[in-house]
Every structure is written in structure tokens, then in C-alpha cells.
Amino acid sequence: MLKQVIEICELLDDANINGEKVIALFDNYPNVESSFRTIYGDEGKTDFVRILIKGQNGRTSQGTAPTIGVIGRLGGIGARPGRVGLVSDADGAITALSVALKLADMSTKGDILAGDVIVTTHICPDAPTQPHEPVDFMGSPVDMDAMNEYEVEKNIDAFLSIDATKGNNVINHKGFAISPTVKEGYILRISDDLLRIMSMTTGAYPVTFPITTQDITPYGNDLYHLNSILQPATATAAPVVGVAITAISAVPGCGTGANHEVDIEAAGRFTIEVAKEFTKGLTTFYDQKEFDELVKLYGPLTILQTLGKSE
């Protein structure tokens, strides 16, 4: 799907890009519904984009197949006027939109998935930057509550949250890596199914990355977070897995010239294979019986989806 990645990169690398131009890309696909909504924040505005690729037995067609959500998580695709061009942080949006475009193209050729796939992200070519250790991050014109409101939909059975995760000294691998499954405050074991699919699509050993308790708590509690890749898990009861676009060195989220199309393509191809299997009921993100036993033994941890006692 390198063709789709290059097409999306060319589309987004534009100082005047907006949600309307993005969804226009999907106008001629009969099995796809796309929309956008402009939301204003304290530091500007952004366009939240939603693309639905309908499945043969998806819920939008009164079917019963599971629905998977694909979130392109980021602060902004650009940091203009301070930085010219796409920033490293754009990887999440590029990957998610490339997945949507590939699935849309597949559907016109008779390859329609069993269930619905809902892709969400946002388009902001002039987002602010913010300090972070060890390198600066991209900020966002809107807060995390707004992102979760427009990107984390209800009635979705599982989410893949795709985000550039290069601004750290924890992951020292160029390509992509996946996180443990997070559900309702619990960090669960890494899905064997996802490890298998990652090995299949990359032709290499699977790569994972560590997360900590504070990484799955909401922004706004003044705790350190690796980045926002698992913030969707604070807004849903569905299982969430992070798909991190990674680098060997620490790369600023606001750095330009740092989008590696081959890495994005690999993450996108993995995402599509997960969507194929998940919507057909062949892949799970977690063991329901084991999760139920955890809650029975130790109680709910949904407080970690909130701001805690301060809230």
C-alpha cells in the first residue's frame, strides 16, 4: 500500500490542507462514507475527519460482524509558520488515512471486509508545539477531551491507536511496535494474535513497547506520559492497542523531514490485516475470561480512566 501512503503524504503536505479536501478523496467510493467537522480551541482550530468503510456483514448494514476503530492520533500534521512541511507527528494521520484509502480501493475490487472499519483522525497544518523530555512534542489547538470525543466512537469493539512515538529513549527500533492491550484501566498481556500478524506482515520478529500506569491515565493530571497513543483508552470500555511508529534515535514530534514512508506502510499493512481478521472473528485483542477474573479478584480499575481524586 505504498501507493496510498505516498498519495496521502502528497495530499497532507500542504499549508492549506483541511478536512474538506481530505474527505473529497473518498467521494467516488460507493462503499465509503466520509465527513469532517471543524472544532475550535484555545490555540486555533482543527478538522476532525471520519471515514466509514462498510463491511459485508457490518452493523451499518444491520449485520453482526464486529467493528474495529482505527485512530490516527497526533497533535498536528504541521507546525506552521515556525516549521515548513509535514512534521514527524503527522505519522498517525498519514497511516490512518492510508489505511482508509487502501480499504476503499479494495472494496471497489470485490475485497470487502466482514465488518465495518471506522477511521478517525484530525487535520491541522498549523498546530502549536510544546516542551517535553527528551525532545519537544507537538501540541494541539484542541484539548484531549475534544480529541477523544470526536475520535473515540461508541459501539466499536476494539481500537488500534496509531501514533508517532519517536520522542523518547525507551523504544530504540526503526519501524513500528505494538503495545499491550489496555482495557478499563488494566494493562493486559500482549495479544498473541497481534504478535502473529505483526510477524506475518513484517517477516521479522514482532516488536513491542513498554507502557506504564501513568501512560494510560488522562492528560491533565500533571503526570509524565510517553505520549498520547493510549489516551483513547481513557474514553472507552473497548480494548485499545497502540501502534507506534518508531525510530532508533529520539526524534522531536515537531521535526520535519522525518516521515518514513516505508515504516508508515508497514504499520498500515499490519492494521489492515488486523482489521480483516478481527471483523471476521478470527483475532482477539484480549482474553475475556482472564479479564473477568482480574476484575473479580482485584476489582475495577476504571478510576485510572479519570483524573482520580482531583476529579
Buried (B, 14 or more C-beta within 10 A) or exposed (E): BBEBBBBBBEBBBBEEBBBEBBBEBBEEBEBBBBEBEEBEBEBBBBBBBBBBBBBBBBBBEEBEBBBBBBBBBBBBBBBBEEBEBBBBBBBBBBBBBBBBBBBBBBBEEEEBBBBBBBBBBBBBBBBBBBEBEEBBBBBBBBBBBBBBBBBBBEEBBBBBBBBBBBBBEEBEEBBBBBBBBBBBBBBBEBBEBBBBBBEEBBEEEBBBBEBEEEBBBBBEEEEEBBBBBBBBBBBBEBBBBBBBBBBEEBBBBBBBEBBBBEBBBBBBBBBBBBBBBBBBEEBBBBBEEEBEEBBEEEEEBEEBBBBEEEE
